[in-house]
Amino acid sequence: MPVIQVEAQVSAEQLLKAVEQMQEQEFEAFVTQVLLLRAQREAPRLSSSESQLLLKINQGLDDQLQDRFNQLIAKRQALTITDAELEELIQLTDRIEQLDAERIQSLAELARLRQRSLTEVMQDLNIQPPACV
């Protein structure tokens, strides 16, 4: 890329004159960079609070925990679950419900921060309510 010499403090008019000197390919690359800069400036930025809430909202269940839960559900449906496994399933269900409650609290807090309804925030994030609700 050719270097264009400019003064240390450049007015918009001087910058435009320097840009006029660019070859076509260099000009196109420059315009692309300027458009990228504009997009970065206009892009919404998340506050630290919003970022933390989104992390909590998007935190899924551990794969091993989900697998074990699915196994126990299958055993219960097949009527082959033992008493100890049933107790484990109840404990896992309680834990999952607690995590879901915390997720809903985070969603509600995000809605409050954004001054929107919970339904709107869920739609924004493409989160569907459970079918049983």
Long-range contacts (C-beta under 8 A, 24 or more apart in sequence): 1-26, 1-29, 2-26, 47-113, 49-113, 50-110, 50-113, 50-114, 53-106, 53-107, 53-109, 53-110, 53-113, 54-110, 56-102, 56-103, 56-106, 57-103, 57-106, 57-107, 57-110, 57-125, 57-127, 59-99, 59-103, 61-96, 61-99, 65-92, 65-95, 68-92, 69-93, 69-96
